[in-house]
């Protein structure tokens, strides 16, 4: 009975590690997608700002 509880605890710890790993991968993927979009929007703003003010 004791080994059953220890095994269940180990599984929950591993599931936490897997969840953290998935979150890190998702964050990296989002950064990889959003950063180029943000840089492109900054270039567009720089191009349109003088025309809008002038």
Buried (B, 14 or more C-beta within 10 A) or exposed (E): EEEEEEEEEEEEEEEEEEEEEEEEEEEEEEEEEEEEEEEEEEEEEEEEEEEEEE
